[in-house]
Amino acid sequence: MFCKFRLAVIQLQVSSVKADNLSRARRLVKEAAGQGSKVVVLPECFNSPYGTNFFSRYAEKIPGESTQVLSEAAKENQVYLVGGSIPEEDGGKLFNTCTVFGPDGEVILKHRKIHLFDIDIPGKIRFQESETLSAGNSLSVFDTSFCKVGVGICYDMRFAELAQLYSRKGCQLLVYPGAFNMTTGPTHWELLQRARALDNQVYVATASPARDETASYVAWGHSTVYLADVRQQIPITSQRRNDLYAVTSAQEGSS
Ligand SMILES: O=C(O)CCC(=O)C(=O)O
């Protein structure tokens, strides 16, 4: 089942003042709902600047201050709220975590980024999330009254198998809060979304922080929604050669 609904991606301006980030997010969720949005998506690291040196300073328990604001915003506005991500502290470890709230304000999903962003492009960008963060270990799918949704965070979008598994589980929308940069953004951000949408014949939505040229990590921006809605005309789902290949999850059957 897939019902028509309006989805909003919020390209949030993220500063170093957490309280400002939270109130700005809250105001924009309200604005999006006022325009008829039923599912609203915030960017990766929406409450804190993005960078390994910031994660421990901004980290919170879940539930905590930021997720409380998200819960209230979802309830006040009667929307499904994909709360971007925040640095989460749990048991002495830090995670890059997305929480999703239903229109009643209840948390319905917690996705910890499963692929940590560790890259080194000499002269361009070196980023090692694993220096401070731990990876999550679960696939993350939630149901809405409109369709089933699969969630990943930023670098998770590069892994085609995850998107394939989500689509096999019946997701018709994949959502990736992300914060690509000025090196990989122009080359891969749009291409990856189109690839995930095209391969799986699903909608793909991404929300990035707004670009801030003065930040230590300059986000590419370009929050986007992509659609490859050609399931009837190009029926690759039924044409798959399941007798020749398979994508399986180590968690299959357990979730
Ligand atoms: O994959 C990329 O190029 C960027 C990923 C990223 O910025 C992230 O995972 O936060």
The ligand as a Gaussian input file, in Angstrom:
#p B3LYP/6-31G(d) Opt

LIG

0 1
 O       30.117000       9.373000       1.884000
 C       30.475000      10.553000       1.855000
 O       31.123000      11.009000       0.909000
 C       30.152000      11.500000       2.956000
 C       29.625000      10.788000       4.151000
 C       29.438000      11.657000       5.322000
 O       29.656000      12.829000       5.298000
 C       28.914000      11.076000       6.550000
 O       28.719000       9.855000       6.627000
 O       28.661000      11.835000       7.490000

